[in-house]
Amino acid sequence: MAMTDHPASARIAEGVKPNGEHVEPQKWVDRLVDGWNWRIRSDWLALLESPQCPSWLDLKSNPRAKLFKSNEIRDVFRVETDHGAVFVKIARPVTWSDRLRRLVLGPDSLREWRAAEHAARHGIATVVPVAAAWRRTRRREPASIFITMETADAEQLDTWWLRVGAAETLPRKDRNAVIGAVAELIAKAHHGGFVHTDLHAGNILVRTGRDGGYSTCFVDLQAVSVGRAVSEQRVIRNLAIFGNWFRFNASLTDRMRFLDAYLAWWRRLTGPEQRITTERRELAFRIDRAMRAHARALAAQRDRQTMRDGRRFGRLRLVGGTTAHVFLRARQPAPGSAIDETPLTRHWWRELLASRMNLISQMDRNIEETTGGYLTGSIDLAIENNKPIKAILRHRHPTSLGESLKYTVFSSPEMRLWKTGNALLNRGIPAARPLAVCRTRRHGSFRDSLVLIEYPETAEPLHAFLDSRMSRLPTRQRHRVKAGLALQIARLLRRLDEEGFVHRNLKASDLAICASPSSDDKFVVVLSGYLDLQRTSAPAKHANLPALKGLNASLRDLPEVSRADRLRVLKRYLDRLGKPAADWKRIWRELR
């Protein structure tokens, strides 16, 4: 089919590359090839017409292509071409909501192209599109292809921040420069009517320039709303979405510095009639309130997903009246987890859970515990093409008619473990990941239940870590590690308070210590035992003080834990912003 210049392309203003350099306006060419509607940048047309053009739907067999990210609805590849490296996003409608969104809003790739065009007109830095393609399909086949240039030497903001920014290995002026660059990017976007509705740290790239400066740009443009003036309330909601991740991964100083930089850029870009009139302190309070409301709504939505059949979790019906809920893929990595990069399949789970009695017989007898009607032990789960995963297995069989009736009406402890563990992870609280839960009913009556919980890779219980590994560390490093663990334990208990969780019987064996992914010299505290964790109707301050007392009692006989260490945890837990632990002496006397 003959080429036609896209009429709007000639009016595109100068664009902005992610590195801040200007690019000349480009013409776009529309083509129809094998049922696909293509929109191609004119200077890349030669590649897409050449025999060396990759087969975009068969990139898995292309040696120059590498799978970058994958889930049920899209695959992202990095592809080396003769024109340079590109990223290729291939999307497919899976659910009815995907198809409805495509029907109402248009194909994913076309929406991303329109967002990039709008950004170029308003001087907003995004990834640079090369081509967009779409076609009609009623099946779960690829329906959209979006190709962008690679942004050289760029890294996702969340990855960069955890590796460099939050680790404080970078000079303060460099961290401030990145904060300023992000604030400038978002302020310019809001001024230009460009609102990223999925604005989190993973959708912003950070690039270090040759001069040592930093620049940023947006990625994942399908979740962008353009063309509408951005009100103050919409600014607050968008900043709240962006700030949720940083609420737990950045200091208050850095977050307030970002807000100040954003306000400075907003005043510079807008006139007096468009400026945000709310005072800085009130604005920070409103953003924080919006962040917490957004986090609660998002966590509740994810809680409901754990009981449904979808992309991250599966619901299986097995023989013998057994229903299973299984974990398939991670949304966010969990500390120490070995399966964050290895999605599990429903087929694998069916084969594994079909022979549950074999799992029980394979449990490690060294740590097996039998109490009443349940059995607990460890087991290694063999995953295809990967190393085994260590898991804790808990199996319950009712020993009386009353117990059977009780768990017929109410949830079994195994089902509560499944819900509680996922609820913790959905709220950003480090916890061992539940893998599967099974429940068998016959004639409507409860017969047995089973739960599998991953035990974090390279993890050790807190008391074993302190007793064995701490004594081998040099004195200075030992003090640094213990101070870091004390801070993390206090933060964990404060987060439980904030989210309405109360631990009724916290012991040292309920906390696991994992190596940090950012450094072998740092460690992460993970809540591995949450059987005695309960939800309350309303969060309460210091609700987990009895749990801290129980933890203190379980560590009292360890020589590596001094009174100063236990006091440090207490004071860190009691401290609140602007309110030091004034009453710590009375509580300390009770702990002793």
C-alpha positions as CSV (number, residue, x, y, z in Angstrom):
1,M,0.0,0.0,0.0
2,A,1.3,3.5,-0.8
3,M,2.6,5.6,2.0
4,T,0.7,8.6,3.3
5,D,2.1,11.4,5.5
6,H,0.1,11.6,8.7
7,P,-1.4,15.1,8.6
8,A,-0.8,16.0,12.3
9,S,2.8,15.0,12.2
10,A,3.9,18.1,10.3
11,R,2.6,20.3,13.1
12,I,4.4,18.5,15.9
13,A,6.6,21.1,17.7
14,E,10.2,20.4,18.6
15,G,10.3,17.3,20.9
16,V,12.5,16.7,23.9
17,K,14.7,13.7,24.3
18,P,15.1,12.2,27.7
19,N,18.6,13.7,27.9
20,G,17.2,17.2,27.5
21,E,18.3,17.6,23.9
22,H,15.9,18.9,21.3
23,V,14.9,16.8,18.3
24,E,13.6,18.1,15.1
25,P,10.0,17.5,14.2
26,Q,9.5,14.2,12.4
27,K,6.9,13.2,9.8
28,W,5.0,10.0,10.5
29,V,4.0,7.5,7.8
30,D,0.9,5.4,7.9
31,R,1.0,1.9,6.4
32,L,-1.2,-1.2,6.4
33,V,0.8,-4.4,6.4
34,D,-0.7,-7.9,6.9
35,G,-3.7,-6.6,8.8
36,W,-1.6,-4.3,11.0
37,N,-2.1,-0.5,11.0
38,W,1.4,1.0,11.3
39,R,2.4,4.5,12.2
40,I,6.2,4.9,11.6
41,R,8.7,7.7,12.0
42,S,10.0,8.7,8.6
43,D,13.6,8.4,9.6
44,W,13.0,4.8,10.8
45,L,11.0,3.7,7.8
46,A,14.1,2.2,6.1
47,L,14.6,-0.3,8.9
48,L,11.0,-1.5,9.0
49,E,11.0,-2.0,5.2
50,S,14.4,-3.7,5.0
51,P,14.9,-7.5,5.0
52,Q,16.8,-7.1,8.3
53,C,13.7,-5.9,10.1
54,P,13.0,-8.2,13.1
55,S,9.8,-10.3,13.2
56,W,8.1,-8.4,16.0
57,L,5.8,-11.2,16.9
58,D,8.6,-13.8,17.1
59,L,11.2,-11.9,19.2
60,K,11.7,-14.8,21.6
61,S,13.6,-16.7,18.9
62,N,15.6,-13.6,17.8
63,P,19.2,-13.7,19.2
64,R,19.3,-9.9,19.1
65,A,16.3,-9.6,21.3
66,K,16.1,-10.0,25.1
67,L,13.0,-10.2,27.2
68,F,13.0,-7.3,29.6
69,K,9.6,-7.7,31.3
70,S,6.7,-10.0,30.9
71,N,3.2,-10.6,32.3
72,E,-0.1,-12.0,31.1
73,I,-1.1,-8.9,29.1
74,R,2.2,-7.6,27.7
75,D,5.8,-8.5,26.9
76,V,8.6,-5.9,26.7
77,F,11.8,-6.7,24.7
78,R,15.0,-4.9,24.2
79,V,16.1,-5.4,20.6
80,E,19.4,-4.5,18.9
81,T,18.8,-3.1,15.4
82,D,21.0,-1.6,12.7
83,H,19.5,1.8,13.6
84,G,20.2,1.4,17.4
85,A,18.6,-0.4,20.4
86,V,14.8,-0.1,20.8
87,F,12.3,-1.3,23.3
88,V,9.3,-3.2,21.9
89,K,6.1,-3.5,23.9
90,I,3.6,-6.2,22.7
91,A,0.2,-6.0,24.3
92,R,-2.8,-8.4,24.1
93,P,-6.3,-8.0,25.5
94,V,-6.9,-10.8,28.0
95,T,-9.9,-9.8,30.2
96,W,-13.2,-8.2,29.2
97,S,-12.0,-4.9,30.9
98,D,-8.9,-4.9,28.5
99,R,-11.2,-5.3,25.5
100,L,-13.6,-2.6,26.8
101,R,-10.8,-0.2,27.4
102,R,-9.5,-0.8,23.9
103,L,-13.0,-0.3,22.4
104,V,-13.6,3.0,24.3
105,L,-10.1,4.6,24.4
106,G,-8.4,3.0,21.4
107,P,-5.5,0.6,21.0
108,D,-2.7,0.7,23.6
109,S,0.0,1.7,21.1
110,L,-2.1,4.5,19.6
111,R,-2.8,5.9,23.1
112,E,0.9,5.9,23.9
113,W,1.8,7.5,20.6
114,R,-0.8,10.3,21.2
115,A,0.6,10.9,24.7
116,A,4.2,11.1,23.3
117,E,3.0,13.5,20.6
118,H,1.3,15.7,23.2
119,A,4.4,15.6,25.4
120,A,6.6,16.7,22.5
121,R,4.4,19.7,21.8
122,H,4.6,20.8,25.4
123,G,8.3,20.2,26.0
124,I,7.7,17.2,28.4
125,A,10.5,14.5,28.3
126,T,9.3,11.0,27.5
127,V,10.7,8.0,25.8
128,V,11.0,8.7,22.1
129,P,8.5,6.6,19.9
130,V,9.7,5.0,16.7
131,A,6.5,3.2,15.5
132,A,3.1,2.1,16.7
133,A,1.0,-0.7,15.3
134,W,-2.4,-2.1,16.1
135,R,-5.0,-4.5,14.7
136,R,-8.4,-5.9,15.4
137,T,-8.6,-9.2,17.2
138,R,-11.2,-11.0,19.3
139,R,-8.8,-13.6,20.8
140,R,-5.9,-13.4,23.3
141,E,-3.5,-12.6,20.5
142,P,-1.1,-9.6,20.2
143,A,-3.2,-6.6,19.3
144,S,-0.7,-3.7,19.8
145,I,3.0,-3.0,19.2
146,F,4.7,0.1,20.5
147,I,8.4,0.7,19.7
148,T,10.6,3.3,21.4
149,M,14.2,4.3,21.3
150,E,16.4,3.1,24.1
151,T,17.4,5.8,26.6
152,A,21.1,5.2,27.0
153,D,22.5,4.9,30.5
154,A,19.0,5.3,32.1
155,E,17.6,3.5,35.1
156,Q,14.2,3.3,36.7
157,L,13.9,5.8,39.5
158,D,12.9,3.2,42.2
159,T,15.9,1.0,41.3
160,W,18.2,4.0,41.2
161,W,16.9,5.3,44.5
162,L,17.3,2.0,46.4
163,R,20.7,1.4,44.9
164,V,22.1,4.9,45.3
165,G,19.8,7.5,46.7
166,A,18.3,5.8,49.8
167,A,21.6,4.1,50.5
168,E,23.2,7.5,51.0
169,T,26.3,6.5,49.0
170,L,25.8,9.6,46.8
171,P,26.7,13.2,47.8
172,R,23.8,15.3,49.0
173,K,24.1,17.7,46.1
174,D,23.6,14.8,43.6
175,R,20.5,13.5,45.4
176,N,19.1,17.0,45.5
177,A,19.8,17.3,41.8
178,V,17.8,14.1,41.0
179,I,15.0,15.3,43.3
180,G,14.9,18.6,41.5
181,A,14.9,16.9,38.0
182,V,11.9,14.7,39.0
183,A,10.1,17.7,40.4
184,E,10.7,19.7,37.2
185,L,9.5,16.8,35.1
186,I,6.2,16.4,37.0
187,A,5.6,20.1,37.2
188,K,6.1,20.6,33.5
189,A,3.8,17.7,32.8
190,H,1.0,19.1,35.0
191,H,1.4,22.5,33.4
192,G,1.1,20.9,30.0
193,G,-2.1,19.0,30.8
194,F,-0.2,15.7,30.9
195,V,-1.2,13.5,33.9
196,H,0.4,10.1,34.4
197,T,-2.4,8.2,36.2
198,D,0.0,5.4,37.2
199,L,2.7,7.7,38.4
200,H,5.1,5.6,40.5
201,A,8.9,5.5,40.7
202,G,9.1,2.7,38.2
203,N,7.6,4.8,35.4
204,I,10.3,7.5,35.6
205,L,13.8,7.0,34.2
206,V,16.9,8.7,35.6
207,R,19.8,9.4,33.3
208,T,23.3,10.6,34.3
209,G,24.7,13.0,31.7
210,R,28.3,13.3,30.6
211,D,28.6,16.5,32.5
212,G,27.5,14.8,35.7
213,G,24.0,16.2,35.7
214,Y,20.8,14.3,35.9
215,S,17.7,14.2,33.6
216,T,14.5,12.3,33.8
217,C,11.7,11.2,31.5
218,F,8.3,9.3,31.6
219,V,7.8,5.7,30.4
220,D,4.7,3.5,30.1
221,L,2.6,6.2,28.4
222,Q,-0.6,4.2,28.0
223,A,-1.6,5.3,31.5
224,V,-1.6,9.0,30.6
225,S,-4.4,11.5,30.5
226,V,-3.8,14.6,28.2
227,G,-5.7,17.6,27.0
228,R,-7.3,18.7,30.3
229,A,-6.3,21.5,32.6
230,V,-4.9,20.1,35.8
231,S,-6.7,21.5,38.9
232,E,-5.1,21.8,42.4
233,Q,-7.1,18.8,43.6
234,R,-5.9,16.7,40.7
235,V,-2.3,17.8,41.4
236,I,-2.7,16.6,45.0
237,R,-4.1,13.2,43.9
238,N,-1.3,12.7,41.4
239,L,1.4,13.7,43.8
240,A,-0.2,11.3,46.4
241,I,0.0,8.4,43.9
242,F,3.7,9.2,43.2
243,G,4.6,9.7,46.9
244,N,3.2,6.5,48.2
245,W,6.3,4.5,47.4
246,F,8.6,7.2,48.8
247,R,6.6,7.3,52.0
248,F,8.5,4.1,53.0
249,N,11.7,4.5,51.0
250,A,12.7,8.2,51.5
251,S,13.2,10.5,54.4
252,L,10.8,13.2,55.3
253,T,13.6,15.7,54.4
254,D,13.8,14.4,50.9
255,R,10.0,14.3,50.5
256,M,9.7,17.9,51.6
257,R,12.6,19.0,49.4
258,F,10.7,17.4,46.4
259,L,7.5,19.3,47.3
260,D,9.4,22.6,47.6
261,A,11.1,22.0,44.2
262,Y,7.8,21.1,42.6
263,L,6.1,24.3,44.0
264,A,9.0,26.4,42.8
265,W,8.7,25.0,39.2
266,W,4.9,25.4,39.3
267,R,5.2,29.1,40.2
268,R,7.8,29.6,37.5
269,L,5.6,28.0,34.8
270,T,2.1,29.3,35.7
271,G,0.5,32.7,36.0
272,P,-0.9,34.1,39.3
273,E,-4.4,32.9,38.4
274,Q,-3.2,29.2,38.1
275,R,-0.9,29.0,41.1
276,I,-1.6,26.7,44.0
277,T,-3.1,28.8,46.7
278,T,-2.8,26.4,49.6
279,E,0.0,27.0,52.1
280,R,2.9,24.7,52.0
281,R,2.2,23.0,55.3
282,E,-1.5,22.5,54.6
283,L,-0.6,21.2,51.1
284,A,1.8,18.6,52.6
285,F,-1.0,17.6,55.0
286,R,-3.5,17.2,52.2
287,I,-1.1,15.2,50.1
288,D,-0.2,12.9,53.0
289,R,-3.9,12.3,53.7
290,A,-4.5,11.6,50.0
291,M,-1.5,9.2,50.0
292,R,-2.9,7.2,52.9
293,A,-6.4,7.1,51.4
294,H,-5.0,5.9,48.0
295,A,-2.8,3.3,49.8
296,R,-5.8,1.9,51.7
297,A,-7.9,1.7,48.6
298,L,-5.1,0.0,46.6
299,A,-4.4,-2.5,49.4
300,A,-8.1,-3.4,49.7
301,Q,-8.3,-3.9,46.0
302,R,-5.2,-6.2,46.0
303,D,-6.6,-8.1,49.0
304,R,-9.7,-9.0,47.0
305,Q,-7.5,-10.1,44.1
306,T,-5.9,-12.8,46.3
307,M,-9.2,-14.7,46.4
308,R,-9.9,-14.4,42.7
309,D,-8.7,-16.0,39.6
310,G,-6.5,-13.5,37.7
311,R,-3.0,-12.5,36.6
312,R,-1.3,-12.7,40.0
313,F,-3.3,-15.4,41.7
314,G,-5.2,-18.5,40.6
315,R,-8.2,-20.3,41.9
316,L,-8.1,-24.1,41.2
317,R,-10.7,-26.8,41.6
318,L,-9.1,-30.1,42.3
319,V,-10.6,-33.6,42.7
320,G,-12.2,-34.6,45.9
321,G,-14.0,-31.4,46.6
322,T,-10.7,-29.4,47.1
323,T,-10.4,-25.7,46.2
324,A,-7.0,-24.0,46.1
325,H,-5.8,-20.4,45.9
326,V,-2.3,-20.2,44.5
327,F,0.3,-17.5,43.9
328,L,1.4,-17.0,40.3
329,R,3.5,-13.9,39.9
330,A,4.8,-11.0,42.0
331,R,3.7,-7.4,41.6
332,Q,6.5,-6.2,43.8
333,P,9.6,-8.1,45.0
334,A,9.5,-9.5,48.5
335,P,12.6,-9.4,50.7
336,G,14.6,-12.6,50.3
337,S,12.0,-14.2,48.0
338,A,13.4,-16.7,45.4
339,I,10.4,-16.6,43.1
340,D,9.9,-12.9,42.3
341,E,11.5,-13.4,38.9
342,T,10.0,-16.9,38.3
343,P,6.3,-16.8,37.5
344,L,4.5,-20.0,38.5
345,T,1.8,-21.6,36.4
346,R,-1.6,-23.1,37.1
347,H,-0.5,-26.4,35.5
348,W,2.5,-26.7,37.8
349,W,0.3,-26.0,40.8
350,R,-2.3,-28.6,39.7
351,E,0.4,-31.3,39.5
352,L,1.9,-30.4,42.8
353,L,-1.3,-30.1,44.8
354,A,-2.9,-33.2,43.2
355,S,-0.7,-35.3,45.5
356,R,-0.9,-33.4,48.7
357,M,-0.2,-36.4,50.8
358,N,3.2,-36.8,49.1
359,L,4.1,-33.3,50.2
360,I,3.2,-34.0,53.8
361,S,5.3,-37.2,53.7
362,Q,8.3,-35.3,52.3
363,M,8.4,-32.7,55.2
364,D,11.6,-32.2,57.1
365,R,11.1,-34.4,60.2
366,N,13.8,-32.4,62.1
367,I,11.5,-29.4,62.6
368,E,8.1,-31.1,62.4
369,E,5.6,-30.0,65.1
370,T,2.4,-31.7,65.8
371,T,-0.2,-30.0,68.0
372,G,-3.8,-31.2,68.2
373,G,-5.1,-31.6,64.7
374,Y,-2.4,-29.8,62.7
375,L,1.1,-30.7,61.4
376,T,3.9,-28.2,60.6
377,G,7.2,-28.8,58.8
378,S,9.5,-27.6,56.0
379,I,9.7,-28.8,52.4
380,D,11.6,-28.0,49.3
381,L,9.5,-27.3,46.2
382,A,11.1,-28.1,42.9
383,I,10.4,-25.5,40.2
384,E,11.1,-26.2,36.6
385,N,14.5,-24.9,35.4
386,N,15.2,-23.3,38.8
387,K,16.6,-24.1,42.2
388,P,14.2,-25.5,44.8
389,I,12.2,-23.2,47.0
390,K,12.1,-23.7,50.7
391,A,8.6,-23.5,52.1
392,I,6.8,-24.1,55.4
393,L,3.9,-26.5,55.1
394,R,1.0,-26.5,57.6
395,H,-1.7,-29.2,57.4
396,R,-4.8,-29.3,59.5
397,H,-7.2,-32.3,59.9
398,P,-10.1,-31.9,62.3
399,T,-10.0,-34.2,65.3
400,S,-13.6,-33.7,66.4
401,L,-17.0,-33.0,65.0
402,G,-17.0,-29.6,66.8
403,E,-13.8,-28.6,65.1
404,S,-15.1,-29.7,61.7
405,L,-18.3,-27.6,62.2
406,K,-16.3,-24.6,63.4
407,Y,-14.1,-24.5,60.2
408,T,-17.1,-25.2,58.1
409,V,-18.7,-21.9,59.2
410,F,-15.5,-19.9,59.8
411,S,-12.2,-19.6,58.0
412,S,-9.5,-22.1,59.1
413,P,-6.2,-20.8,60.5
414,E,-4.6,-21.8,57.2
415,M,-6.9,-19.6,55.2
416,R,-6.3,-16.7,57.7
417,L,-2.5,-17.2,57.1
418,W,-3.1,-16.9,53.4
419,K,-5.1,-13.7,53.7
420,T,-2.9,-12.1,56.4
421,G,0.4,-12.8,54.6
422,N,-0.9,-11.3,51.4
423,A,-2.4,-8.3,53.3
424,L,1.0,-7.6,54.8
425,L,2.7,-7.7,51.4
426,N,0.0,-5.5,49.8
427,R,0.7,-2.8,52.4
428,G,4.5,-2.9,51.9
429,I,5.2,-4.7,55.2
430,P,8.1,-7.2,54.7
431,A,6.7,-10.7,55.3
432,A,7.1,-14.2,54.1
433,R,5.1,-14.8,51.0
434,P,2.1,-17.3,51.1
435,L,2.3,-19.6,48.1
436,A,-0.9,-21.7,48.2
437,V,-3.8,-22.7,50.4
438,C,-6.1,-25.7,49.9
439,R,-9.4,-26.4,51.6
440,T,-11.3,-29.7,51.2
441,R,-15.0,-30.0,51.8
442,R,-17.1,-33.1,51.5
443,H,-20.9,-32.8,51.5
444,G,-20.4,-29.2,52.6
445,S,-18.4,-30.1,55.7
446,F,-14.8,-29.2,56.4
447,R,-12.3,-32.1,56.0
448,D,-8.8,-30.6,55.9
449,S,-6.7,-27.6,54.9
450,L,-3.1,-27.0,53.9
451,V,-1.1,-23.8,53.5
452,L,2.4,-23.3,51.9
453,I,4.4,-20.2,53.0
454,E,7.8,-19.5,51.4
455,Y,10.6,-19.2,53.8
456,P,12.9,-16.4,52.6
457,E,16.0,-17.4,50.8
458,T,19.2,-17.3,52.9
459,A,17.1,-16.3,55.9
460,E,17.8,-17.1,59.5
461,P,15.6,-16.7,62.5
462,L,16.5,-13.6,64.6
463,H,17.7,-15.5,67.6
464,A,19.9,-17.9,65.4
465,F,21.3,-14.9,63.5
466,L,22.3,-13.1,66.7
467,D,23.7,-16.2,68.4
468,S,25.8,-17.5,65.4
469,R,26.6,-14.8,62.9
470,M,26.8,-11.7,65.1
471,S,29.8,-12.9,67.1
472,R,31.8,-13.4,64.0
473,L,31.5,-9.8,62.8
474,P,34.1,-7.1,63.7
475,T,33.2,-4.9,66.6
476,R,32.4,-1.8,64.7
477,Q,30.4,-3.6,62.1
478,R,28.5,-5.5,64.8
479,H,27.3,-2.3,66.4
480,R,26.3,-1.0,63.0
481,V,24.3,-4.1,62.1
482,K,22.6,-4.2,65.5
483,A,21.6,-0.6,65.2
484,G,20.1,-1.2,61.7
485,L,18.2,-4.3,63.0
486,A,16.8,-2.3,65.9
487,L,15.6,0.4,63.6
488,Q,13.9,-2.1,61.2
489,I,12.2,-4.0,64.1
490,A,10.8,-0.7,65.4
491,R,9.7,0.4,62.0
492,L,8.0,-3.0,61.4
493,L,6.0,-2.7,64.7
494,R,5.1,0.9,63.9
495,R,3.8,-0.1,60.4
496,L,1.7,-2.9,62.0
497,D,0.2,-0.2,64.3
498,E,-0.5,2.1,61.3
499,E,-2.3,-0.7,59.3
500,G,-4.3,-2.0,62.2
501,F,-2.4,-5.3,62.8
502,V,-1.7,-6.5,66.4
503,H,0.7,-9.4,67.1
504,R,-0.5,-11.4,70.1
505,N,2.6,-13.5,70.7
506,L,5.7,-12.2,69.0
507,K,8.9,-14.2,69.5
508,A,12.4,-14.0,68.1
509,S,11.6,-17.0,65.9
510,D,8.8,-15.1,64.2
511,L,11.3,-12.7,62.7
512,A,13.8,-13.7,59.9
513,I,16.9,-11.9,58.9
514,C,17.7,-11.9,55.1
515,A,20.6,-10.4,53.2
516,S,19.8,-7.1,51.6
517,P,19.7,-7.2,47.7
518,S,21.6,-3.9,47.6
519,S,24.5,-5.0,49.8
520,D,25.8,-8.2,51.5
521,D,26.7,-6.1,54.6
522,K,23.2,-5.1,55.1
523,F,20.2,-7.1,56.3
524,V,16.4,-7.0,56.1
525,V,14.0,-8.0,58.9
526,V,11.1,-10.1,57.6
527,L,8.0,-11.1,59.6
528,S,8.0,-14.9,59.0
529,G,5.6,-15.9,61.8
530,Y,2.2,-14.2,61.6
531,L,-0.2,-16.9,62.8
532,D,-1.0,-14.8,65.9
533,L,-1.4,-11.6,64.0
534,Q,-4.9,-10.1,64.1
535,R,-6.7,-7.2,62.4
536,T,-8.3,-4.5,64.5
537,S,-11.2,-2.3,63.5
538,A,-9.2,0.9,63.9
539,P,-5.4,1.5,64.1
540,A,-4.2,2.4,67.6
541,K,-0.9,4.0,68.7
542,H,1.5,1.6,70.5
543,A,-1.0,-1.3,70.0
544,N,2.0,-3.7,69.5
545,L,3.8,-2.7,72.7
546,P,2.8,-6.1,74.3
547,A,4.3,-7.8,71.2
548,L,7.6,-5.9,71.8
549,K,7.5,-7.0,75.4
550,G,7.2,-10.7,74.3
551,L,10.1,-10.2,71.8
552,N,12.2,-8.7,74.6
553,A,11.5,-11.7,76.8
554,S,12.5,-14.1,74.1
555,L,15.8,-12.3,73.6
556,R,16.7,-11.8,77.3
557,D,19.0,-14.9,77.6
558,L,21.0,-14.1,74.4
559,P,24.5,-12.7,75.4
560,E,24.7,-10.8,72.1
561,V,21.7,-8.7,73.0
562,S,22.5,-6.1,75.6
563,R,20.2,-3.9,77.6
564,A,21.2,-1.0,75.3
565,D,20.1,-2.9,72.3
566,R,16.7,-3.6,73.8
567,L,16.3,0.0,74.9
568,R,17.2,1.2,71.4
569,V,14.4,-0.8,69.9
570,L,11.9,0.5,72.5
571,K,12.8,4.1,72.0
572,R,12.7,3.8,68.2
573,Y,9.3,2.3,68.4
574,L,7.9,4.9,70.8
575,D,9.3,7.8,68.8
576,R,6.9,9.7,66.6
577,L,7.5,12.7,64.3
578,G,8.0,15.7,66.5
579,K,7.1,13.6,69.6
580,P,10.1,11.9,71.2
581,A,9.6,8.9,73.5
582,A,9.0,11.0,76.6
583,D,7.5,8.1,78.7
584,W,10.0,5.5,77.8
585,K,11.4,5.1,81.3
586,R,8.2,3.8,82.8
587,I,7.8,1.3,80.0
588,W,11.4,0.3,80.2
589,R,11.0,-0.6,83.9
590,E,8.1,-2.8,82.9
591,L,10.2,-4.6,80.3
592,R,13.0,-5.3,82.7
